[in-house]
Amino acid sequence: MNRLLDRMTALRDERQAEVLARFFRTGPGQYGEGDRFLGVKVPVTRTVVKELWRDCSDGDLEACLASEYHEARLAALLVLVQRFRHAGRDVEEKRRCIDFYLAHLDAVNNWDLVDLSCYELLGNWLLDKDAALLRKLAVEGRTIWEQRIGIVSTMQFLRHGRLDDTYAIADLLLHHPHDLIHKAVGWLLREAGKRDGARLRAYLAPRYASMPRTLLRYAIEKFPEEERRAYLRGLCVTYVCHSCFLVETPSFLMVFDYWKDRPDGWLKKRLTETESPVYLVISHFHEDHCNPEPLSWPNRRNLLPKAIVSYDVVKKRRLPPELPLAVLRPGQPYACPDFRLTPFPSTDMGVSVALSLPDGSCVFHAGDLNNWYFSEGEASLKVSLRDMEGRFLSVVRSLQAAFPRIQHLMFPLDPRLGKECERGAVQLLERVKVAHFHPMHYWGQEAALHAALASLSRRFPDTCFHAPC
């Protein structure tokens, strides 16, 4: 007589069984296809196991694991957990439990069966051992359930401060095709983040943009709401005014070439409400690019933005020399854990700047870099085409060599150039692959701007052209 199986069967509840069958997705083509339920809730199963586990033989457990009923298999696994827990220092008894578990993994065939057994058994067993078995299950597991065991078993490691294996196995499963693996990996990353939030953020920085959304949502569930939004939004570039843009990433905000805020004070509100660090980058000293006002706007943590400025801003004494965090000169990058700024020459004043992120994406702010060839207009603005074009293309070639792909390009479309307004943009777009083009420096002449954007979009259909709003 198998008291465990008999007791579980006697607790059958048909109405609850229908509910559980829907919950565990047992329909055709679903992950739990064909699984059957008695309708016994987990707390009731635990009560039965607590009463009977000492009386269960291996044969009883094998019969339960071979059962068509989900709850019978769960009861057998929970008995095995009880045996392992009560084995104390009996290593051989623990080994027998593990060998039995591994021999019957075919019966561990739904996510709750995995999650309620694997870290109590394999996780505990491997606490003082190498995790090669878990890595093997994650990569070579015959089913998604064996692969899920590979990552979920590390929960016990996390509880004992051992984080390395969770991150290593997460990397192995990061681009798994199944949603149930995404959820498991995200869950374990979230638990790892509870122990060391900085390490989780460092792990996410180069990976979050390409992660499955479900995995990312689970991993960042305990982050502050604003930070969660930033991760899910990814890299965000927002036009403010003239040549000023706000670049938002999950770990920091960066303002380029502030001159004026929007009439509704949008930028100030955004910077003062964030808890992330804020940087103000100034490409050169011209008044319409260089207004240090945001340096007086503290964020919610009462931290002021940090200035990163071109060498000419200091030279012209637009800021005290001791104020900037860094001074940018062509060929002298500034790097920190969250980003790297690579300055390039300008064809007017100061520098143009490439912002590169840990995930490999690049954002480029041209500052006053352009092919400033004024074929019409005031004589004081004219310069020879040969001279200007040579200087401009020299910078573009350097940019192309360093960053052949740019995710977001902020570049002047200045109507004062007349029929040459698009010339510099065309020359750059012909040489560098650009995903998103953000026009700037158009002096409020929206009709001319939209005409230029329409022309460019026809010529470069693979680039998304953004009209300021």
N, C-alpha and C positions, 0 to 999 in steps of 0.2 A: 504493500500500500504506500502510495506517495502522498503523505499528508499535506505537503506544500501545494502540490498541483490540485489536490482535491479541495483544499480550502479556497484557493484562488478561484477555481471553477464555481464553487458554491456561492461566491459573492457576485455572480454575474448580474449586470444591470443593463438591459437591452437599450433603454433610452440613452443612458450615458455612453454606451458603446457606439451609438450612432454619432454622438457629439465628437468622441475621440477619433473616430474614423475620418471625419471631416477635418479635424484639427491637424492630424498627422498625414494628411494628403494621400489617401489610399486609393484614389481614383486611377483610371487607366492613364499611363504615361506620367503619373506623379511620383515623387521620390519614395513614397510609402506604398506603392501599388501592391495590392494583394494582402497587406497586413490585416489581421483581424483582431478585434478587441472584445474583452469581457465586460468592459465598462467599470473597472475598478480604479479608483483614484490613487495617486502615488502615496498620500499619507496612510491610506488603508493598507496598501501593499507593504509599506514599511512596518506597520503594526504587526502584520502577519509574520513577516520575516523576523522581527525581534523576538517573537514568541517561539518560532519553530526552527531557527537556523541551526541550532546545536543537534537537532535530530535528523538533519538532511544528509543523506549519503551522496557520493559522487554520482551514483546512478539516478538518484532523485533529481539532481541538478541537470544531468544530461537529458532526462525526460522533459523537464521544464524548458530547457533551451531548444529542444526539438519541437516544442509545441507551436501550433499555428497562432496561438494567442500571445499578443504583445506583452500583457501583464505577467504571464507565466514566465516569460524570458527575463523580464525585469526582476521578478522575485528571485530567480536563480542567481542573477548577477549581484543582487544586494546580499544574498546569503554568502556569496564568495567574498564580498567586501567585508562582511562581518568576520568571516574566518581569518582573513588577512589581518584585520585590526586586532583580533584577539590572539594572534600568534605570538605577540610579544617579541621576545628575542629568539624565537625558534625560526632560524633562517631557512631550514629545510621545509618547514610547513609553508612559509611565505613563498618559497620557490615553487612548491607544488601548486599553490593558488595561481601563481603567474603562468606556469606551464598549462594549467587547466584553462585559464582565460585565453591564452594565445591559441590553444588548440580548438577553441570554440568561437573564434571571431566571426564566423559566418552567422551566428545567432545574434551578434551585436549589430543590428541592422536598422537602427533608426537613431536620430540625433539624441533623444533622451536616454536611450540605452547606452550610447557612447558617453554622454556627459555625466551620468550618474555612476559610472563604473571606472572609466579609464584612469582618471587622475588619482582616484583612491587606490587603485591597484598598481598600474604601471608607473604612475607618477611617484608614488611612495617607494616602490621597489627600486627605482632608478635615481633616487635622491642622492645617493653617494656613489653613483656609477656614471659612466659615459652614456650620452643620449643617442648613440648611433642607431639603436632600435627604433626610436621615435622618428629620426630623420628618414630611415628606410621606409617606415610605414607611410610617412608623408609623401614620399616620392614614388614608391613602388607599390603602395597599397592597392589591392585588387578592386576595392570599392571606395566610394566617397566616405564610407563609414570608417574604414581602416585609415584613410588619409586624415579624417577628422580626429581620430584617436591620436595621431602623431602630434597634432598641435594642442589639443585640449589636455592631454596628459601633463603638459608643462605647467598647468595651473598649480600643481603641488610644488613645483620648483619656485614659482613666483611667491608662494606663501612662505618660502624659506629664504627669500632674497636672492634667488638664482635666476637672473634675467636673460643671460646670454642665449640660452637654448631657445627660448620663446622667439627672440628676434631672428635667430638663425633659421628656425623652421618656418617662421612667417615669411621670410624671403623666398623659401622654396615653394610656398603656396600662394605667393602674392598675386599671380595672374591665373590661378586655377579657374576653370570655366563655370564651376557650380556655385550658386548662391549660398548654399549651406556651408561651404568652405569659407566663403567670404565672411559670413557672419561669425564663424568660429575664430578665424584669424583676427578679425576686428575686435571681438570680445576679449581675446587674450592680450592683444596689444593695449586695449583699454585698461585691463588689469595690471599690465606691466607699467602703464603710465601712472597708475595710482601709487606705485612704489617709487617711481622716478620720472616725474613729468618732463624734466629737461631732456632726458634720454629719449623719451617717446617723440618729443618735438624734433630732436635732431634726426631721429630715424625717419620721420615723416617728410622732412624738408626736401630731400631729393626724390621722393617717391610719390607724394600725395597726388600730384597732377595726373599720374598714369594709373593710380589705384582704382579698382572697381568702386563705384560710389557707395555700395552697401558696406563694403569693408571699411572704407574711410569713415562713414557715418558712425559705425559701431566703435571705431577706434577713438574718435574725438567726442564721444557722447558726453563725457564729464568735463569737457573744456567750457570756458565761459561762452555765453551765447554769441557774442561778437566774434570771438576767435573761431567758433564753429562755422559761422557764416563765411568768414574769410577763407577758410580751408575749402569749403564747398564751392565757393565762388571762384577759387583759384586766383590767379593773377588778374588784377583788375586795374585798368587805366582809365581815369576820368578827366575830361577836359574841365578846366576851371575858368581861365581867362587868358587871352592873348597867347603867350607861350608857356603858360603854367598848367601843369598836370599833376594829379595825385595818383601815385602808383601804390596799390595796396597788395600786400602779400600776407600770408598767415602769421608771419613773425615780425613784420614791421610795416610802417607807412613811409613813403618818400615823396616829398614835394619838389618839383622841378621848376625853377625860374619863376618864383612868385612875384607878381606885380600888384594885382588887385584881386580881391575876393569877388564872388558873385554878389549881386545886389542883396540876396537874402542871407548872406553870411554863411553859406553852405560849408566852405572849407574850414573856417574857424570852428564851427560846430562839430564837424567830423573829427578834427584833430583833438579837440578838448574832450570829446566823449570816448576816445579810444583808450585802451589800456596798453596798447603796443607802443614800442619806441618809435619816435618820429624823427626823420632826417630832412633837412632843407638843403637841396643841392642848387648852387648858383653857378651858371655856366660862364657868366662874364659880368662886367660892371655896369652895362647900360641900364638906365633907369627902368626900362620896361621889362627887365629880366631880374633885377636885383633890388628886392625890398625885404629887409630882414624882419619885418613885423611878426611873422609866424614864430620867430624865436622867443617871443614873449608869451606864447600860448601853451600853458602846461596841460598835459594829458590827465586822465583820471587818477593816475598814480602820482600826480603833481611833479612829473618829470618834464623838463623843457626840451623842445626839439634840439637836435645837434646840427651844426652847420658844416657842410662840406662844400668848399668854394674853389673857384678858379684862382690861379695865382694873381691875375690882374685885379681881382676884387680886393685883395689885401694890398697890392701895390698902389691902387688908387684910394686906399684907406676908406673903402665903403664899409668895412668891418674892422674892429680892433684886431691886430694880428694874433692875439692870444685867444680869441674867441673860437675860431673854427676847429672842429675835430680833425680835419685834414684839409690840405691845400692841394688842388689838382693841377698837374702839369702833364703835357703829352709825354707818354712813355713812362709815367710813374703811377702805376695803379694803386688804389687803396682797397684793402681787403679786410674783411672781418668774417666771423662764422656764418652770418646770414646772407652776405652778398659780397660782390667784388665790383668796383667801379674802375673802368678802364678809360682814361681820358685820351681823346684824339684831338688833333689841331682843329682850329676853326678857320674859315676863310675871311673872318672879320675880327672879332675879339674873343679872347678867352679860349674855351675848350668846348668840344662836343663830348658826350659821355655815354658809354655803354655800361648798362647795369646787368650783370650776369648773376643768376641765382643757382642754388645748389642742384636744382633739377635740370640744369642745362639750358634753360630759357634765357633769352636776351631781350632787353628793352633798350632802345637807343633814343636819346634826346639830342637833337642836332644843335641846340643852342642857336648860335648864329652861323652855323655851317650851311652853306648853300652855294650854288653857282650864281653869285651876285653880278650877273651881267646885265647892266642897264643899257639897252640899245636905244631907249627913248628917255625923255625926261630931263632932269637937271644935269647940267654938265658936271657938277661936283660929285654926282653919283656914278658917273661913267668910269669904266675901267676896260682895258682891252680884253676881248673875248679870249684871246690866246693865253694871256696871263692868268685870268680868273679861272678859266676852265682847267688849265694845267694844275693849279693849286687845288681846286676842288676834286678833280679826278685822282690826284695823288692821295688825298685823304680817303676817298671812296675805295681805292685799291687796298689801302691798309685795313680799312674796316672789313672789306670782303675777305681778306686773308685771315683775319682774327675771328670774324663772326659771319660766316656765309649764310646763316639763317637768323633772322630777327623776328621775334614774335610780335613785338609792338614797336613801331617806328613813329616818333614825333618829329615832324619835319616842316619847314616853312613853305607856305604857298602865298607869297607876298604879291598882291596885285600891283604894287609899284613897279614890278619888273615888266609889266605890260605883257607883250606876246611871249616873253621868256619866262613867265611865271612858273610854268611846269618843267622847265628845262632841267633844273637840278634834280627834281624828284624822279623824272624819267631816267636820267643817267644813273641814279642810285638803284632804282628798281630794276633796271636792266642787268645789274651786276650782283645784287644781293636779293635773296629770296625773303620776302616780307609777308607775314601773315596778316597783320593789321596796320593800316596806315592812318595816323592821326594828324590832320593838318593843324598848323599853328601860324602865328605871325601874319594874320590876314587882315588886321586892322579894321575889323567889323564890316568888311565889304562882302557880305554874304552872297550876293548874286554872282560876283566874280569867283568866289570860293566854290560854289556849287557847280558852276560851269567847269572849273578846273577838275573837280572831283569826278564829274561825269565823264570827262575826257580820259582821265587816268584809269577809271574803272573799266572803260571799254578796251583800253590798251593792255591792262594787266588784270585779267578776269580772275586770276587765282588769289589776288590780294583783296582783303575786305577794307573798303575805304569808309571811314567814320566821319560823318558830318557833325560838328560841334552843336550841342543843344543847350 
